[in-house]
Amino acid sequence: MGRPSNKPRVLAAVLEVIERGGVAAVTVESVAAQAGMTVQGVLYHFASKDELMAATERAMWEEAEEISRNALVGDEALASIQD
């Protein structure tokens, strides 16, 4: 079995860069530095800054959808207990 992917690490680094300096601070270089990787390592997973930002947006939407699903399941469970 191969090594685990560094994609989650890179995506987390994007969010940390945004948190510190806003979207304008995001460069492949700043993300690589935050992730403790080389620029080439980041570009291995994401061919460009645009691809990196699109993947970050997708990951954020997926997380929001999961939170919403979990909240709905919790609400439905609570309603069934109260009935």
C-alpha positions as CSV (number, residue, x, y, z in Angstrom):
1,M,0.0,0.0,0.0
2,G,1.3,3.5,-0.9
3,R,1.8,6.5,1.3
4,P,-1.2,8.5,2.3
5,S,-2.0,11.5,0.1
6,N,-0.8,14.9,1.1
7,K,-3.9,16.5,-0.4
8,P,-5.7,17.0,2.9
9,R,-2.6,18.6,4.3
10,V,-2.4,21.0,1.4
11,L,-6.1,21.9,1.6
12,A,-5.7,22.5,5.3
13,A,-2.7,24.8,4.6
14,V,-4.8,26.8,2.1
15,L,-7.4,27.5,4.9
16,E,-4.7,28.5,7.3
17,V,-3.2,30.9,4.8
18,I,-6.6,32.4,4.1
19,E,-7.3,32.7,7.9
20,R,-4.0,34.6,8.4
21,G,-4.0,36.9,5.3
22,G,-7.1,36.5,3.3
23,V,-7.6,35.0,-0.1
24,A,-5.1,37.5,-1.6
25,A,-2.4,35.8,0.5
26,V,-2.9,32.4,-1.2
27,T,-0.1,31.5,-3.5
28,V,1.3,28.1,-4.3
29,E,4.5,29.2,-2.5
30,S,2.6,30.4,0.7
31,V,0.6,27.2,0.8
32,A,3.7,25.0,0.3
33,A,5.4,26.9,3.2
34,Q,2.4,26.5,5.4
35,A,2.1,22.8,4.6
36,G,5.9,22.2,5.1
37,M,6.2,21.0,1.5
38,T,8.0,22.1,-1.6
39,V,6.2,24.0,-4.3
40,Q,6.7,21.0,-6.5
41,G,5.0,18.8,-3.9
42,V,1.9,21.1,-4.0
43,L,1.9,21.2,-7.8
44,Y,2.1,17.4,-7.9
45,H,-1.4,17.3,-6.4
46,F,-2.8,20.5,-7.8
47,A,-1.5,21.7,-11.2
48,S,-2.2,25.4,-10.6
49,K,-3.5,27.9,-8.0
50,D,-6.9,27.9,-9.7
51,E,-7.1,24.1,-9.3
52,L,-6.0,24.4,-5.7
53,M,-8.6,27.0,-4.9
54,A,-11.4,25.0,-6.7
55,A,-10.5,21.9,-4.7
56,T,-10.5,24.0,-1.5
57,E,-14.0,25.3,-2.3
58,R,-15.2,21.7,-3.1
59,A,-13.9,20.5,0.2
60,M,-15.6,23.3,2.1
61,W,-18.9,22.6,0.4
62,E,-18.6,18.8,1.2
63,E,-17.9,19.6,4.8
64,A,-20.9,22.0,5.0
65,E,-23.1,19.3,3.4
66,E,-22.0,16.7,5.9
67,I,-22.6,19.1,8.8
68,S,-26.1,19.7,7.5
69,R,-26.8,16.0,7.1
70,N,-25.7,15.3,10.6
71,A,-27.8,18.1,11.9
72,L,-30.9,16.8,10.1
73,V,-30.3,13.3,11.4
74,G,-29.9,14.7,14.9
75,D,-33.2,16.6,14.5
76,E,-35.0,13.6,13.3
77,A,-33.7,11.5,16.1
78,L,-34.7,14.1,18.7
79,A,-38.2,14.3,17.1
80,S,-38.6,10.5,17.3
81,I,-37.7,10.6,21.0
82,Q,-40.1,13.4,21.7
83,D,-43.0,11.7,19.9
